[in-house]
Each structure stands twice: as structure tokens, then as C-alpha cells.
Amino acid sequence: MATIRPLSDDAATQQLLEPFLLLAVNWSMDKPELSRAEAMSRPELARYVTGWGQAGDLALGAYEGDGADRLIGAAWLRRLPDSPGYGWVADDIPELTIAVHPDRQGEGIGTALLRALKGAARVAGERAISLSVEDGNGAAHLYAAAGFRTVGADGDASIMLLDLSA
């Protein structure tokens, strides 16, 4: 199993999160895969990690084994009030991004990350978390099991919300 621990709120964390943003974006085998450079050149994607360390940014990493040296998953929250993201619900509700390295999916790492991030968000005083999940994305069951409910749609994606006060 993985060791879950907080990621720092400094700029170095952006470099750690970028490959996991890429995994989250490239979840579908039916779409052309974006390279890291392509994803980071698109403002609508790059904003989820660019300038990491802003007020309210919160990230957790899943590390392989007790040595905690290989990052195998990440989950993070970010508010995007100046330019709402794909899962925007309200300016004061952060959006979730989560990804697990493909060779470690199906081991409960995503569930563990999400559970830990929910707890950290409550401690940080967040009232809710939102996300966007495209139709066909197998992670949708993870979100529903965690208590997220669909509150809207944007094209072929559902916008989901988790009330942290419940």
C-alpha cells in the first residue's frame, strides 16, 4: 500500500503535480494523448498547477512503500476564481484533480488519496469540493462512492459536488 502525505505549498510541487495532471487529462484511450508540453501550453489545463502555492492550494501525494520515495499518485484542490475551471461550482469551492500512476491503479490508492484529501479539506475549513468527470471515465464510481453528487453538466462531463459539512 502507499504512504499518503502532504505535498508542500511551494513552487517545486508544481513540477510534481504536472505529470499527474497529464494522467488526469489523458485518461481516455479514445482521444489523442497530450504531451506534457502541450498540456502546459493550454491555459485551461495549466492553471490547475501553474503558480502552485497560492492561498488555499492543498495537495497530497501517494508514495510507494515505506521508503516514500516514488510518487505514484496525487490529489489536489485549487480555487480558480479568476478563470473558472471545468468543475467550477462557486468561487469559494476548490476543484479536485486526482490521478494515480497507471501501473498502480486498482489498488485503492485513489480511494486512500480521496479520503485523506477530504479530511485535510475539512481541517482547512473547506465547505465543499467540486470536480468535473467526463462520461466514460472509470473514476466516476470512486467519486460517487466518496459521496460526490452530480450537480450539473458541461458537454460530455458531469460536474460533481461533495458537501463536507455532511
N, C-alpha and C positions, 0 to 999 in steps of 0.2 A: 504494500500500500504506500501511498505518497504521504509526505510530510507537508502540511499546509502552513504557510507563514506569510506575514505581511510583506509587501514589497515597499520600498522606500518611496517617498514623495519627491524625489529629486529627478533631474533630467536623465540620469542613467537608466531609470526604469522605463523610459520611452523605448530605449533600444531592446529591452527585454520583452516589452509588450508587442512590438511591431510584428514579429513572426506569428504571434497568436492572433493578432488582428487579421493577418493574412489567412490563417487557418479558418477563422470565422467567416471571412469573405468567400473563400474558395471551398465551401462545404459541399457544393453540388458538382457531381461528375458530368452534368448535362450542360454546364456553362464553361466558356473559355476561362482558364485559370489566369488570374492576375499575378504578375511578379511583384516582389516587394517594392521595387522602384515604381511600377505602375500604380499600385495601391497608394503609396505615399505621395504620388503626384496628384492624386484626386482629393481635393479638399473635403468632399463629403465623407471620405473614409479616413483620411489622415487626421482629421480633427478629433478622432477618438483617442489618439495618443500624443499628437503634437503638443509640445509645451507642457509635458506632464509635470505635475506638482502644483497645479492650481488649487485654490481653496476648494475643498470638497472632493478632490480626487482620492479614490480609495482602491487599492489593488491587493490581491492575494495571489501567491504563486504556489503551485503544487510541485514539490521536488521529489525526485526519485530516491526512495530508500531513506535510511537514517543519516547517510552522509550529506543529504540535502545539497547535492552539487549540480544536478541536471534538472533544469526547469522543464517539466513535462505538461504543465497546464497553467492557465492564468484566468482570473476573473476580475473584472474591474468595473467601477462605477465612475461616471463622469457626467456633469451637467453641461449642457450646450445651449445656454440661453440666447446667445447672440446669433446662433445658426442652428436651429433645432435639428436633431438627428433623426434617424429612421424610426426610433421608438419613442419619440417625444410625446409626452402627455401634458406636462406642465414644467415651467422654468425651474421650480424648486424640487423636481423629482429627477434623480440621476438615472441615466440609462446604463444598462448592463451589457457588457461584452464578455463572452466566455468562450474558451476553446481548450481542447486537450489534444496533445500530440496524437496523430492517427494510430500509431502503434501501441497506444495506451488507452484508447477508447474502449468502453465497455467494462471497465474495471471499477467503476464507482467513483472515479476521480472527479468528474464533473459534478456529481451529486455532493461530494465532500466539499468541493470549492464553493458551490452554491450555498450550501448550509452554513459554511464558515463566513461567507460574504454577507449573508442575511444577518447573522449575529453581529458582525462588525458594523454593518449599516445601522442597525438598531442602536448600538453603543454610540455611534456618531450622531445620533439624533435624526436619522432619515425617517420620513413617514411612509415612504413607498419607493419602489424600484420599478422602472419600466424597461421594456425591450421590444425589439422587432424580430420576428422569426418568419422566414419565407415558407410558403407552402411546400411540403415535401421534406423539410428539414427534420431529421430524426430526433433532434434535440427538443422538439416541441413537447414530447412526453415528459422530459426532465422538468421543464418549466411548469407544466400543469401539475405534476406530482409535488412540486415545491409550493404550490398554492397560487401561481400566477393565473389570472383570468383574462380572457380576451376582452378588450375594451374598444377596439376599433380595427380598421383595416386600411392598408395603403397598397393598392395594386394587388400583387400576389403575396402580400405579407400580412400577418396578424400583429397588431400592437397589443402587448400584454402588460398587465399591471399586477404587482404584488403589494398588498397593503401590509405594512409592517406593524401596524397597531393591533392586528388580529392575533 
